[in-house]
Amino acid sequence: MAYARARLGALPGTRLVAASRVEETAPLGPVAQPPYLNQMVLLETTLAPAALLAHCRRIETERGRERRERWGPRTLDLDIVRYGDKTVREPDLTIPHPELPNRDFWQREIAELEGEHV
């Protein structure tokens, strides 16, 4: 996670503003696997959403992520949950993330970040 934070903060036109606490949660989906560690970061960026997603996927690959099985185990999973007030509906990217209302840990992490940066 430290690697991902550092890489995200070093992207072109991007600054890491804040990071939530790390939280362990049960895995999502039907595949049996160990718990996940979750953390949300707040970025300021000039990158367009699609460009940011491409960088996120590159960072995942650098840490050994292979996209084999939906909901399967992964070394790193970087999601764009929100992008300011922007709404995006593209084949590979939906913002706000469609699972945002269903993930309590995201709600807690957003509240933590918004409490620090209102």
C-alpha positions, 0 to 999 in steps of 0.5 A: 500500500505504501508503494501505491501511495507513493506512485499515485502521489508521483503521477504527473500533475498529481498530489497526494493530499491525504490517506485514510487509516488502513482497515481490514475487511472480509473479501467481497465476492464468491471466491474464498480468500483471506481478508483485504486491507483497504485504504482510501487516498485523496488526490488532487490531479490534472489527469483526466479520469481515463488517464488516471485509471490507466496509471492505476492499472499500471501500478497494479501490474507493477505490484504483480496484479494479474486480472484472471478471475472477477472478484478473485485474489489480487495483490493490489486493487486501485479503484477510482471511487469518486472524481470530485463531482464528475460523473463518468460512464464509459465501458471501462470506467464508471464514476462514482464507483457503482459499488460506493453505496454498498461498501461501508468501509468506503463510506467510513474512509470518505468520512475520515478524509472529508473530516480532515479536508473540509 
